[in-house]
C-alpha cells in the first residue's frame, strides 16, 4: 500500500506540474489525450482495474452518473474527459482541488439559487459550444447499491442547449472505494491503495433526447436507466418523491452507442489493468 501511495503522490505532482506549465499551451485534443492517459495511469498505480465501453459518448452531451467515490471522476476521465461540475468544497482539497480547478471545472455552491442558475447558464453555453459536461445529480455520494433521487436543476442545461443526456452507471467490485459519511479523503485513498483486485465498471446507457423535455422527468428517466443497469436490468420503481416516467433507458438520440449487453447499455471491455 505504501508504495502505491508514494507512486500516486509522484503521479499527482507530475500532473500538477504539467497542468501549470505545459497544459495551457496545448490544443484541446492534446489536452484531452493527456487527461485520459493520466487518469488511466493513476488507476493503474492504485491497483484499480477499469472496465468500460470501448467508445466514449459523443461531445456536446450532458453525462450524468451515480456517485460512489472521488474515484468516479478519475474513471470517467480515463474514458471520457469532460467538464465536471463539483461542489465548491472540492476546490479546497489539498493538491487535488487545485488540479481539478485547472481542468475548467464548474464549482457549485450548494443551497444557493443564484449560484445554481449561473452554473446552468455556463453549462448550457459549454454544451452549445460542443463540449462534454459531466455531473453527479444525486448531489452526494452513496453506497453504490441504490441511486438517490436526481436533483433536476442541472438538467436544464441540456434542455436549453438541445444536448442529449448520457446516463452512466458506475459500480465497484468492493466497498473500499466508497467515500461516504465522515470518511476523509486520505482514509479513502488508503483504503483504495490497500485493496486487492479492486475494479471499477462504467456502463454507458442509451442517450436520452432532451429537446422539449421536462427537467424533472428527464432526471428521473436518467436515474431509472442507471438504477436498472446496477440492478441487472430489472424494472424498478421511481425514487421517492419523483414523478413516474417512461421505461428506463428507452429512447435514443443520434450517436447511440451500439450495445451487446442489453437494450440500454454498451458492452464493457477492459481498457486498463494494474
C-alpha positions as CSV (number, residue, x, y, z in Angstrom):
1,X,0.0,0.0,0.0
2,X,2.8,2.4,0.9
3,X,4.5,2.0,-2.4
4,X,1.2,2.7,-4.2
5,X,0.6,5.8,-2.2
6,X,4.1,7.1,-2.9
7,X,3.8,6.4,-6.6
8,X,0.3,8.1,-6.7
9,X,1.7,11.1,-5.0
10,X,4.5,11.4,-7.6
11,X,2.0,11.0,-10.3
12,X,-0.3,13.7,-9.0
13,X,2.7,16.0,-8.6
14,X,3.7,15.4,-12.2
15,X,0.1,16.1,-13.2
16,X,0.1,19.4,-11.3
17,X,3.4,20.5,-12.9
18,X,2.0,19.6,-16.4
19,X,-1.2,21.5,-15.7
20,X,0.6,24.6,-14.6
21,X,3.3,24.7,-17.2
22,X,2.5,22.6,-20.3
23,X,-1.2,22.1,-20.3
24,X,-2.3,25.7,-21.2
25,X,-0.1,25.7,-24.3
26,X,-1.6,22.6,-25.9
27,X,-4.6,22.4,-28.2
28,X,-7.9,20.9,-26.9
29,X,-7.4,17.4,-28.5
30,X,-3.9,17.1,-26.9
31,X,-5.2,18.1,-23.5
32,X,-8.0,15.5,-23.7
33,X,-5.5,12.8,-24.6
34,X,-3.2,13.8,-21.7
35,X,-6.1,13.8,-19.2
36,X,-7.3,10.3,-20.4
37,X,-3.8,8.8,-20.1
38,X,-3.0,10.5,-16.8
39,X,-6.3,9.1,-15.3
40,X,-5.7,5.6,-16.6
41,X,-2.2,5.7,-15.2
42,X,-3.5,6.8,-11.8
43,X,-6.0,4.0,-11.7
44,X,-3.2,1.5,-12.6
45,X,-0.9,2.9,-9.9
46,X,-3.6,2.4,-7.3
47,X,-4.3,-1.1,-8.5
48,X,-7.8,-0.3,-9.8
49,X,-8.8,-2.1,-13.0
50,X,-11.1,-0.2,-15.3
51,X,-13.8,-1.9,-17.3
52,X,-15.6,0.5,-19.7
53,X,-17.1,0.7,-23.2
54,X,-14.6,1.0,-26.0
55,X,-16.4,4.1,-27.3
56,X,-16.9,7.2,-25.2
57,X,-20.0,9.3,-25.5
58,X,-20.1,12.0,-28.2
59,X,-19.2,15.6,-27.4
60,X,-21.9,18.0,-26.6
61,X,-23.6,15.6,-24.2
62,X,-24.6,16.0,-20.6
63,X,-23.1,12.9,-18.9
64,X,-24.9,12.0,-15.7
65,X,-23.8,9.3,-13.3
66,X,-24.4,7.9,-9.9
67,X,-21.9,8.9,-7.3
68,X,-19.9,6.5,-5.1
69,X,-16.4,7.9,-4.7
70,X,-13.9,10.5,-5.8
71,X,-12.6,7.7,-8.0
72,X,-15.7,8.2,-10.1
73,X,-14.1,11.3,-11.6
74,X,-10.9,9.5,-12.4
75,X,-12.7,6.6,-14.0
76,X,-14.8,8.9,-16.2
77,X,-11.8,10.9,-17.2
78,X,-10.0,7.7,-18.2
79,X,-12.6,7.0,-20.9
80,X,-14.3,10.4,-21.4
81,X,-12.6,13.6,-20.3
82,X,-15.3,16.2,-19.6
83,X,-16.1,19.5,-18.0
84,X,-17.1,18.5,-14.4
85,X,-19.5,20.1,-12.0
86,X,-18.2,19.7,-8.4
87,X,-19.3,21.0,-5.1
88,X,-17.3,24.1,-4.0
89,X,-15.7,22.2,-1.2
90,X,-13.6,20.2,-3.7
91,X,-11.7,23.3,-4.6
92,X,-10.3,23.4,-1.0
93,X,-8.9,19.9,-1.1
94,X,-5.1,19.9,-0.9
95,X,-3.4,19.5,-4.3
96,X,-6.3,17.6,-5.9
97,X,-8.6,20.7,-5.6
98,X,-6.1,22.8,-7.5
99,X,-5.7,20.1,-10.1
100,X,-9.4,19.8,-10.6
101,X,-9.8,23.5,-10.9
102,X,-7.2,23.6,-13.7
103,X,-9.5,21.4,-15.8
104,X,-12.1,24.2,-16.2
105,X,-14.3,22.6,-13.6
106,X,-17.5,24.4,-12.7
107,X,-17.8,24.7,-8.9
108,X,-21.3,24.9,-7.4
109,X,-22.2,26.4,-4.1
110,X,-25.0,24.2,-2.8
111,X,-28.2,25.7,-1.5
112,X,-27.8,29.0,-3.4
113,X,-30.4,29.5,-6.1
114,X,-28.4,32.2,-7.9
115,X,-25.3,30.1,-8.0
116,X,-27.3,27.2,-9.5
117,X,-28.7,29.5,-12.1
118,X,-25.3,30.8,-13.1
119,X,-24.0,27.2,-13.3
120,X,-26.8,26.1,-15.5
121,X,-26.2,29.1,-17.9
122,X,-22.5,28.3,-18.0
123,X,-23.1,24.6,-18.7
124,X,-25.6,25.3,-21.4
125,X,-23.1,27.6,-23.1
126,X,-20.4,24.9,-23.0
127,X,-22.7,22.2,-24.3
128,X,-23.8,24.6,-27.1
129,X,-20.1,25.0,-27.9
130,X,-19.7,21.3,-28.4
131,X,-18.1,20.4,-25.0
132,X,-18.9,17.3,-23.0
133,X,-20.2,18.0,-19.4
134,X,-20.4,15.5,-16.5
135,X,-22.4,15.9,-13.4
136,X,-23.5,13.7,-10.4
137,X,-27.1,14.7,-9.9
138,X,-27.5,12.9,-6.6
139,X,-25.6,15.8,-5.0
140,X,-23.8,13.4,-2.6
141,X,-22.1,10.0,-2.6
142,X,-23.9,6.8,-1.9
143,X,-23.0,3.2,-1.1
144,X,-23.4,2.1,-4.7
145,X,-26.4,-0.2,-4.1
146,X,-29.2,2.3,-4.8
147,X,-29.4,5.5,-6.8
148,X,-30.8,8.5,-4.8
149,X,-33.2,10.9,-6.4
150,X,-31.6,13.1,-9.0
151,X,-31.7,16.8,-8.5
152,X,-33.2,18.2,-11.7
153,X,-31.7,21.7,-11.8
154,X,-28.6,21.0,-13.9
155,X,-30.7,19.0,-16.5
156,X,-32.0,22.4,-17.6
157,X,-28.6,23.0,-19.3
158,X,-29.2,20.0,-21.6
159,X,-32.7,21.2,-22.4
160,X,-31.6,24.8,-23.1
161,X,-28.7,23.7,-25.4
162,X,-30.5,20.7,-27.0
163,X,-27.7,18.4,-26.0
164,X,-28.6,14.7,-25.2
165,X,-28.3,13.3,-21.7
166,X,-25.9,10.4,-21.4
167,X,-26.6,8.2,-18.3
168,X,-23.6,6.3,-16.9
169,X,-23.8,3.5,-14.3
170,X,-20.7,3.3,-12.0
171,X,-20.1,0.3,-9.8
172,X,-17.2,-1.2,-7.9
173,X,-16.2,-4.7,-7.1
174,X,-15.6,-4.0,-3.4
175,X,-16.5,-1.5,-0.7
176,X,-13.1,0.1,-0.4
177,X,-13.9,2.8,-3.0
178,X,-16.9,4.1,-1.0
179,X,-16.5,7.7,0.0
180,X,-19.4,8.2,2.4
181,X,-20.2,9.6,5.8
182,X,-17.3,11.0,7.8
183,X,-14.6,9.3,5.7
184,X,-11.7,11.6,4.9
185,X,-10.1,11.8,1.5
186,X,-6.8,10.4,3.0
187,X,-8.6,7.5,4.6
188,X,-10.4,6.7,1.4
189,X,-7.2,6.9,-0.6
190,X,-5.5,4.5,1.8
191,X,-8.4,2.1,1.5
192,X,-8.3,2.1,-2.3
193,X,-4.5,1.7,-2.3
194,X,-4.7,-1.2,0.1
195,X,-7.4,-3.0,-1.7
196,X,-6.7,-6.2,-3.7
197,X,-8.2,-6.6,-7.2
198,X,-10.5,-3.6,-7.0
199,X,-12.4,-3.0,-10.2
200,X,-14.5,0.0,-11.4
201,X,-17.1,-0.6,-14.1
202,X,-18.6,2.1,-16.3
203,X,-21.7,1.2,-18.3
204,X,-23.0,3.9,-20.8
205,X,-26.7,3.7,-21.2
206,X,-28.5,4.9,-24.4
207,X,-28.5,8.7,-24.7
208,X,-31.8,10.4,-23.9
209,X,-33.2,13.2,-26.1
210,X,-33.6,16.4,-24.1
211,X,-35.4,18.6,-26.6
212,X,-38.8,19.6,-25.3
213,X,-38.4,17.5,-22.1
214,X,-39.4,18.4,-18.6
215,X,-36.3,18.6,-16.4
216,X,-37.8,16.6,-13.6
217,X,-39.0,13.8,-15.9
218,X,-35.6,13.9,-17.7
219,X,-33.8,13.5,-14.4
220,X,-35.9,10.6,-13.2
221,X,-35.6,8.8,-16.6
222,X,-31.8,9.0,-16.4
223,X,-31.9,7.8,-12.8
224,X,-34.1,4.8,-13.6
225,X,-31.8,3.9,-16.5
226,X,-28.8,3.9,-14.2
227,X,-30.5,2.1,-11.4
228,X,-31.9,-0.6,-13.8
229,X,-28.3,-1.3,-15.0
230,X,-27.0,-1.5,-11.5
231,X,-29.8,-3.9,-10.7
232,X,-29.0,-6.1,-13.7
233,X,-31.7,-4.7,-16.0
234,X,-34.7,-5.3,-13.8
235,X,-37.6,-2.8,-13.9
236,X,-37.5,-0.5,-10.9
237,X,-39.9,1.9,-9.1
238,X,-39.4,5.6,-9.2
239,X,-37.3,7.3,-6.5
240,X,-39.2,8.7,-3.5
241,X,-40.9,11.9,-4.5
242,X,-40.1,11.6,-8.2
243,X,-42.7,11.6,-11.0
244,X,-43.1,8.4,-13.0
245,X,-41.7,8.4,-16.5
246,X,-41.1,6.1,-19.4
247,X,-39.2,2.9,-19.1
248,X,-35.5,3.1,-18.0
249,X,-33.2,3.8,-20.9
250,X,-35.9,3.9,-23.5
251,X,-35.5,6.3,-26.4
252,X,-32.3,7.3,-28.1
253,X,-30.5,10.1,-29.8
254,X,-28.2,10.3,-32.8
255,X,-24.9,8.7,-31.9
256,X,-26.3,6.0,-29.6
257,X,-23.5,3.6,-28.6
258,X,-24.1,0.1,-30.1
259,X,-24.9,-2.4,-27.3
260,X,-24.4,-6.1,-26.9
261,X,-25.2,-6.2,-23.2
262,X,-28.9,-5.3,-23.4
263,X,-31.1,-2.6,-24.8
264,X,-29.8,0.4,-22.8
265,X,-26.1,-0.1,-22.2
266,X,-23.0,-0.6,-24.1
267,X,-20.9,-3.7,-23.6
268,X,-17.8,-3.4,-21.5
269,X,-14.2,-4.2,-22.2
270,X,-11.2,-3.9,-20.0
271,X,-9.2,-0.9,-21.0
272,X,-6.9,-0.5,-18.0
273,X,-5.2,-3.1,-15.9
274,X,-2.9,-2.6,-12.9
